[in-house]
Amino acid sequence: PKAKMAAKTDYLFPTVLWAQRKDFLLLRVMLQSVEKPDFKVTETYMEFKGIGFGQSGKNTYSFSLTFLEPISVENLRYTYSEKEIQFRIPKLSPGTWPRLQVENIKPHWLMVDFDHFVDQDSEEEDGKGDASQSDGLLEEQRQKLHEVEQVIEKVKQDAKKARSCLDRLRRFYLFIYNTLQFLVFMAMFIMLLYHLRRGKAGMRLSYEAIQYPMKVMHLLMFLEILHAVTGIVKSNLFSSIIQICGRNMMLFMIVSPVEQLHQHLVVFTLFFAWTAVETIRYPYYALSALDVELGMVTWLRYTVWMVLYPMGGLSEVGCVWLALPHIKEQGLFSFQLPNEFNFSFDLATFLQVYLFMVPCGVIWNMIYLSNQRKKKLSKLKED
């Protein structure tokens, strides 16, 4: 409340309506469109002045009064609208006042606000009614809260069922995908064993025998990167990208376009390492999709790579080394300037760098799998 107050002169009195509760007073100053209301309130005294529309039209109105008992200035609240200014003045001590002012004289401008006035008995009855109403409202709120909790629980149950359904679909898809890869790689591995029994002559025909299923299965492997990105499976994304992209580059950019490699023994060892690894890896993944773990399959999955990964890495290095002269001569997958994209790329130069990257990639992958092997086999022993 503002403490500033102009010197007292002769002003018109506004109509003031008052009412009370046990713990506060309610004063309504009946002035419309009040401009800059100015008032001062202490624990025992109140002054008001303001320009607005009252019984005498637009004028300056003011009043002052001395409260019957002390009030709480700190908690005083006021609001004003187009029709009136309303003061909510807390009593310092709760109770019912017989009148508003100390003087037992009723000014003509001060009236009882019968619309808001409540005596002690009525207030007690209202209190009981309010308590009963509060109990009813509380019970209603509890009922609504219970209904909301039931709805939330139903949503949780529906979400749980949906997640369960999606999880079953995920597991079914992964089982089908890994089983398909396993069956095709196992067929290629058996075919390579057949050519191995025929000696070098048979081994030189291995590329022609399995090139098409090998290409299709390696293209399908790009789905495994998508699996890792979308969270369908929990796997190392970086490792998946390096392995799958490296293999497809080796197959489609080196072995397949360089015909001189097709009958070389290094291609046989490369395909043998790849098919042997996948013949063990994919059934492990297929069983994992069903939450099934076979000790022998797990042991093979985390053991045979120790021989097959170095074998595959050396075979890749051999293929790149033998293919380099032919790639350089034919300019395979190379773009020379000038061209419309203003971009140049020389595959032969890249492969010379790649020769040093392959051993690093193999070593990094073997370290990763070695750590995985320790964790998995130690857990297998505990089980």
N, C-alpha and C positions, 0 to 999 in steps of 0.2 A: 504493500500500500504506500501511496505517496505521502510524504511527510509535509510537503509544501502546502501552505494555505494562505490565501489572501486575507488582508485585513477585513474584519467583519463590518459590513454595511447593511443597509436595508435591502433584502432580497425577497423574492416570492418564495413561498414554501411549496415543495412538491408533495404530492400524496405519497405517504410511506405506509406500506402494509407490513405487519410483522407477525411471525408465528414462531413456535419453538418446539423442540424435542428435548429429551432429557439432557443431551450433550451438546446441543448447538441451537443458535438463533437463526432465523431466516428473515432477512429484510429485503423488501422489494420496493425500489424507488421508481414510481410510475412516471417516467419521462421517456418520450420517444425521440429517437435520432439524437442522442446525447453527443455533444462535441466536447472532447477532452475533459472527462469527469475528473474532478480534483477532490481528494478526500484525505482526512487524517484520522487515524484510529489509535487509541491507546488502550490500556487494560480497562479503563473506566469511562472513556469519553470517545465520541465520534463526531466529526464535522464533515459536511459534504457540500460541494458547489459544482454546478454544471450548467451548460447552456443546452436547452432542449425544448421540446414541445410538451407543455403541461396544460393545466386547466386554463391558464392565461395565454395560451399560444406559445410562440417561441420567445423565451426569455431566459434570464439567468435565475436559477432556483438554488436554494440552499437550506440546510437545516443543521441543527446540532442537538445532541442528547447525551445524558449521563446515564450509563448502564446501572441497573440495580445492583449487580454483582460483577466482579472482574471477569473479563473474557481473555481468550488466548489469541494474542495478536499474530504470533508466528504462523499459526495454522489457518488464518483467515483466507478465504477464497472469494473471488467475485467474478461475475460474468456480466456482460451487457449485450443486449440485442437491440433491434429496432424499436421494441415496445417498452423495455424496462432495463433497469440495472438490478442485479440480484446479488446480495451479500450472504455468504454462509459463514457465520461467526461462531466458532467453538466456545463453549463455556469453559471457564477454568476449572469449575467444580460441577459435575453433573447434578442435575436436579431440576425441579419445576419452579419457574419464577411466577409470582402472582401478578407482576406487571413488568414492563420493559425498563422504565426509568426509575431513578431514585425519587424524584418528585411524584407525589401522589396526585398529579394533575395530568389530565389527558389532553394534549394539544389537538386542535381541530384537524391538523394534517396527518396525525398518526392514528392508524386504524388497525384493528385485528384482521389478519388474513385468514378468514374462515375456511378458505379452500385448502389451506395447508396447516391450520392450527389443530393440534391434538393435545387434549389434556392428559393428566397422569394415568387415570383409569383406562382411558381409550388407548393410550400408548402401550400399557401393559397387555391389554387385550390384543392390540395389534402385534405386540411382541410375540404373544403366544401364537397368533395367527401366522405371523411371519415365520416363527420357528416351525410350525406345522407345514407351512408352505415350503420352507427351506428343506424340511425332511422329505417332502414329496418331490421337490426338484432334485434333491440328492439321489433319491431312489430312482427317479427317471434318468438321471445322468449315469447312474450305475448300470441301469438296464441298457442304455444306449452304448455305454462302454463295453458291456458284455457282448452286445450284438456286433460291435466293431471288432472285438477280439475274435468272435466266431468267424466273421468275414475274413479277417487276417489269417486265421488258422486255416480256413478253407483255401485261401489263395496260396498259402505255404504248401498245403497238401497237393493242390493242383500243380504248383510249380515243381514239387518233388516228383510227382508222377511224370510230368513233362520231361524233367531232367533224366529220370530213369528210362523213359522211352527213347530219348535222344542218345543216352549212353548205350542202350542195347543196339540201336541202329549204328552207332559209331563202332561198337565192337564187332557187329556183323560185317560191316564194310571192311574193317581192317582184317578180319579173318579171311574174307574172300580175296582181298587184294594180296595179302601175304601168301595165301595158299596158292593162288594163281602164279605168282612169281616163283614160289618154291617148285611147283610142278614143272614149269617150263625150264627153269635152271637145272633141275635134276635131270630132265630129259636131255638137255644139252651136255651135262656132265657125263651122263652114261654114254652118249654118242662120242664124246672125246676119249673116254676110256676104250671104246671100241676101236677108234682110230689109233690109239696108243698101242694096242695089241698088234696092229699091223705094221708097227715100226715107223721109220722115218717117212716112208712113202705115204702111209696112212695119216701121219701127223701133218704132212704138208697139205692134205685135203681138208683139214679141220675148218678153215675159214669158209670155204664154199659150202660145207655141210651145215653150219649153224649161223651163218651171218644174218639171215633175216629174223629169226626169233631173238637173236642177240640184240639187234637194233631196236626191235619193238619193245623188248623188256627194259632196255636202257632209256628209251623215251618215256616209258611209263614211270620210271624212277623219279621224274621231275615232280610227280605227285607227292613224293616224300618231303620235298621242300615245302610244298603247300601244307602238308600235314603238320610240319613243325611251326610254320607261320601262324596257322589257325588254331594251334593248340590241340589238334586231334590226338597227337601223340606228344609226349614229353621227350624231346631229343635235342641234341646240340645242333642248332640251325647252321652255324658256321661250318661245322664238320660235314653236315649233309651237303651244303652247297659246294664245298671244295671237292668232295668225293664224287658227287653226281656230275657236276660240270666237268671235272677233270676226266672222268671216264668217257662222257659223251664227246668231248673234244678229241680224245685219243681214238675213239671208234669212228667218228664221222669226219674228222679233219686230217687224220694221219693214216690209220690202217685202211679204211675203206677207199679213199681216193688214190692211194699209192699201190698200184696193182703188183709192184715188185715185192711187196710184203706179204701178199696173200698166201704164198706157199712157203714162207719162211718159218723155221721152227720157233722163233721168238714169239710169233703170233699164237702158236699153239700153247706155249707156256703162259702167255698173257690170258688167253681164254680159259685155260685150265685153272689158274689161280682165281679168276673172277667167278667161274661157275662153282668151284668147290666152296668158296666163301659163302656165296648166296644159297647154296644147297643146305647150309647149316644155319645161316642167319635168318632166313625167311620162316622156316618152321618154328624157330624160337619166338619170332614176333607173332605168328599165327596162334600159337598156344598162349602167349601172353594176352592176346585179345580176349581169350576165354578164361583168363585168370587161372591158367593151368601151367605148372612148371615141372618139367621132367629133369631130374638131376643130370642125366647123361647129355641131354640136348644143351642145357645151360653150360655144362663144362666144356663141350665142344665149341659152343658159341664164343666163349671167352678164352679159348686156348689155341685153336687151329690157326688163328690169325698170325700167331708168332712165326709160323713158317710161310703161310700163304701171302701175307702182306709184303714181306721182303721180296718174295718171288714175283709178285705182281709189280712192285716198284722197279725191280731190275728189268723186268720185261718191258715196261713202259719206256725206260731209258733206252733199252736196246731198239725198240721200235722207232723212237724219235731219232736216234743216231743214224739208223739205216735209212730213214725216210728223208732226212735233211737234204741230201744232194738232189733227190728227185723233186722235192717241194721247191727248192731254190731254182732248179732248172725250169720247172713248169710254171713257177710263179703262182702256186695254188693259194687261194684265199688271200691274195695280196692286192692292195690298191695303191697305185702309183699316182703321183701328182703330174700334171694337173688333172683334176676331175671336178664335177659339178658340186661335190660336197666339200671340196678343199680339205680333204682328209687322206692321209696315207697310212697304210699298215702293211708290214711285211711279216708273213707267218714264219718264214725261215729264221729271221732275227729273233722273233718272239720265242721260238722253240729252243734257240740256243740259251736263252735265259731260263726257259722252262726246264731244261736239262738239270739245272742246279736247284730248281724249285721242287722237283719230284722227290729227291731224297729228303729234303726238309719236311715236305708234306707227309711222307711215309713215317719219318721219325716222330713228328708231332702227333700223328694219328696213333702210332704205337704207344706213345707215352700216355695218351688219353685212354686208350683201351686197357693199358696195363693198370692204371688207377681204377678203372671200372671193374677189371677182373678181380683185384684185391677186395673191393667192397662186395662184389656179388658172390664170390666163392666163400668169403668169410661168413656172409649171411647164410649161404647155403649149408655150411657146416653147422652153424648154430641151429638151423631148422632141422 
